[in-house]
């Protein structure tokens, strides 16, 4: 067998001779920058992934199959391949569409601890079985960004604390979407000392109560940006209460694409984080400006709502950058297009934003990809 990085040794059987007419499941672009593998064939040629060794971005889809067959290599000590793994160019890795034993996932993380990987994305995965016992010290990778979308764990809400044990400190960006459980046992969660961005968007069942459970107190001391798009938020007071209980001071808060209700008379006053400078309330179905907004903001986005008149000055905070585009008082057809984005031959700004909401984060990652070359 040729000498290949431990990660590929773990996932690949001995190299096979492939006939000339066999379709390659992996494709490497002409710049040796991005490599994509899609193992959908009933008998996939796993050895095709070897060509991804030279890529900066690697995306591997398991075709929805179980990877239990690779457990036999999970006990291999990756240290013997440390120099080879470190020499890899890969900076972004995406693994998806597979059933992965927890023991195998941990083995991959241990191997990646010797790499220069900066961003890991796990998508459409089912992690089976219990996580291995806590290591004496974090032996996994030192990611800056970790993204998880539609990942289920056999350990329920304890998954984040158990995963955290296998990562070195220093994570700065954490994205969790379509999570099966965000009710973290706070006692089992270590402090994210360096985390500045937390994105819990696209968790429509989260809600105000779920946010309270997800934001464990004193675990996010450096948090600057919190995104809660399409996260089932309906009351600003509930969001404020969760932020106060968690003792976080985000500078930017994104509550767009939630159906926010008008604050009822006599409701608990919202005590906003004193550091808050940017508030996004676009696509929130607002028919009037919510009461109790922060007294001063740098940015306030109220675009693509249902405001039928221009807000009075006394309804708004002191703000440097106010966005009101896409409201009926500015565009009489805006409300109709919000309900049916394809009603006309052109796609207005609000419709474009709604249609691209789910891929905006991915596009942002791709735009900065060349910086890792």
Residue, then its C-alpha position, 0 to 999 in steps of 0.5 A: x500500500x502506498x503511504x497516504x495520510x492517516x485519514x485516508x488510511x482510516x477511510x480507505x481499503x487497500x487501493x484497487x485497480x480501477x478499469x478505464x470505463x469506471x466513473x470516478x466518484x471524486x473530482x479534483x478541479x484544474x487548480x488542485x484547489x477543490x475536490x468533491x467525492x460522492x460515493x453513491x455507487x452500490x460498490x464505491x471505489x473509496x480509493x478515488x479519494x486519494x486524489x483529494x490529498x492535494x486539495x485545499x477544500x475537500x468535500x466527501x459524501x458517503x451516499x447515506x451508507x454506514x461507515x462501520x466497515x472502517x471501524x477496524x482502523x479506528x484504533x490505529x495510532x495516527x502519530x506515525x503519520x503525523x508528518x504526512x498529515x501535516x503536509x496536506x494542503x487541506x484547510x476546509x473539510x466537509x463530511x456528509x450523508x453517512x452513518x458514522x460510529x462515534x468511535x470512528x468520528x473520534x479517530x478521524x478527529x484525532x488524526x486531524x489533530x496533526x493537520x492544519x485544518x481550519x474549518x470542519x463541516x458535518x452535514x446530514x450525519x447520524x452519529x451512532x453509539x456512545x462517544x469514547x471516554x474523555x481523553x486525558x488532554x484534547x488531542x483533536x484539531x485546533x479548528x477556528x470554525x465548526x459547522x454542523x447541519x442535520x447531525x443526530x447523536x445517540x447521546x442526545x443533548x450531551x453531544x456538544x460537551x462530549x464533542x468539545x472534549x476532543x477539540x483543542x481550545x480556540x474555536x472562534x465560530x460555531x454554526x449549528x443548524x437543524x439540530x435534533x437537540x440543543x438542550x445542553x447539560x451545562x455542567x458537562x459543557x466547558x467554556x468556549x473562551x475564544x468563541x466570537x460567533x454563534x449561529x443557531x439559525x435554521x432551528x425553527x423549533x428552538x424558540x425562546x425557551x430552547x434558547x434559554x437552554x442552549x445558551x449556558x450561563x458563562x460559557x460564551x464570554x467572548x461572544x460578539x455575533x449571535x445569529x438566530x435566523x428562522x429559529x422560532x423566536x416570537x417575543x423580543x422579551x424572551x430573547x432578551x431574557x435568554x441573553x441576560x441569563x447567559x450573561x452574554x454581550x453580543x455586538x450583533x444580533x440577527x433575528x431575521x426570518x422569525x415571526x415576531x409578535x408585538x410586545x403586549x401592554x404591560x409585558x416585561x421590559x426588554x433589557x438589551x445587552x449594553x454592547x449591542x450595536x447591530x440588530x437585524x429584524x428583517x423578514x419578521x412579519x412586523x406591522x409596526x416597529x416593536x416597542x422597547x428597542x435598544x435606545x442607540x444602535x449603529x445598524x437597524x434592519x427593518x427591511x421586508x416587513x409589513x410596515x404600512x407607514x413610515x416609522x415616526x422618529x419617536x418609535x425608532x432608536x438613535x441609529x446611524x444606518x436604518x434599512x426600511x426597504x421592501x415595506x409596503x409604505x415604500x413599495x405597495x406591491x412588496x407585501x404581495x411579493x413577500x407572500x408570493x415571490x414569483x408573482x412577477x417576472x422579476x425577483x425583488x430584493x426581499x424575494x432574493x434574500x428569502x430564496x437564498x437564506x439557506x445558502x448565504x453562509x455557504x456562499x460566504x465561505x466560498x468567497x473567502x476560500x482562496x485565502x487558504x491556498 
